[in-house]
Amino acid sequence: METKEYFEKVMQDYNQHRSGRSLRKYCKEEGVDYDWLIEYKKNYPPRKAEAAPTAPGFISLSLEEKTVPSVWQVAQLVLSSPTGDMVEIKSNNLLVAAELLRKMS
């Protein structure tokens, strides 16, 4: 039986049939090597090989500069009619949006 399976079986049997016994006493009565069991339990589940720590390095950063427009612009304009219809206007030209609003009034 594989070591891992044997360990799991011994621990399962111990948990099911301990009857108030300590693990040491259970191992002595059932003929299980207590020292081996404890040593294996310390390393269970098997740990993957730890990667060697890498030296701290620089993390490259990039900056995104937002350009501020030098003129007034219409970013979003939402108009609602009395019947509940909605119109959204997006324009870079404030004069066009103003003219459209003048014609709608």
C-alpha positions in Angstrom: 0.0 0.0 0.0 1.3 3.5 -0.8 2.5 5.6 2.1 -0.1 8.3 1.7 -3.0 5.8 1.4 -1.6 3.9 4.5 -1.4 7.1 6.5 -5.0 8.1 5.5 -6.3 4.6 6.4 -4.6 4.6 9.8 -5.9 8.1 10.6 -9.4 7.2 9.4 -9.4 4.0 11.5 -8.1 5.9 14.5 -10.9 8.5 14.2 -13.6 5.8 13.9 -12.4 3.5 16.6 -10.5 5.6 19.0 -12.8 4.7 22.0 -11.2 7.5 24.2 -7.6 6.3 23.4 -4.8 8.7 22.5 -3.1 8.3 19.2 0.0 6.9 20.9 -2.1 4.2 22.7 -4.1 3.4 19.6 -0.8 2.9 17.6 0.7 0.7 20.4 -2.5 -1.5 20.5 -2.9 -1.7 16.7 0.7 -2.3 15.9 1.3 1.0 14.0 4.7 2.8 14.2 3.8 5.9 16.2 7.1 7.7 15.5 6.7 7.2 11.7 3.0 8.3 11.9 3.9 11.5 13.7 6.7 12.3 11.4 4.6 11.7 8.3 1.7 13.8 9.9 4.1 16.8 10.2 4.6 16.8 6.4 1.1 15.8 5.3 -0.2 16.9 2.8 3.1 16.8 0.9 4.3 20.3 0.2 5.4 21.3 -3.3 9.0 22.4 -3.6 9.1 26.0 -2.6 10.3 28.3 -5.2 13.5 30.1 -4.5 12.8 33.7 -3.4 13.5 36.2 -6.0 15.4 39.4 -5.3 13.1 42.4 -5.1 13.1 44.3 -8.3 11.5 47.3 -9.8 8.0 47.2 -11.1 7.5 49.2 -14.2 4.7 51.8 -13.9 3.0 53.6 -16.7 1.3 56.9 -16.3 -1.7 58.0 -18.3 -2.0 61.7 -18.6 -5.5 63.0 -19.1 -5.5 65.9 -21.4 -7.8 68.7 -20.3 -9.7 70.2 -23.2 -8.9 73.8 -23.7 -12.5 74.6 -24.9 -16.0 73.9 -23.6 -17.5 70.7 -25.0 -20.8 68.9 -24.6 -19.9 65.5 -23.0 -23.5 64.3 -22.7 -26.8 66.0 -22.9 -30.0 64.0 -22.3 -33.4 65.5 -23.3 -36.7 64.1 -22.1 -40.0 64.8 -23.9 -43.3 65.2 -22.1 -44.3 61.7 -23.4 -41.2 60.1 -21.8 -39.0 59.8 -24.9 -35.4 60.5 -24.4 -32.8 61.9 -26.7 -29.0 61.8 -26.0 -26.8 64.4 -27.6 -23.0 64.1 -27.7 -21.0 66.7 -29.5 -17.5 68.3 -29.4 -19.0 71.5 -30.7 -20.9 73.6 -28.1 -22.4 75.9 -30.8 -24.0 72.9 -32.6 -25.6 71.7 -29.4 -26.8 75.2 -28.5 -28.3 75.6 -32.0 -30.1 72.3 -31.8 -31.6 73.3 -28.4 -32.7 76.6 -29.8 -34.5 75.0 -32.8 -36.2 72.5 -30.4 -37.7 75.2 -28.2 
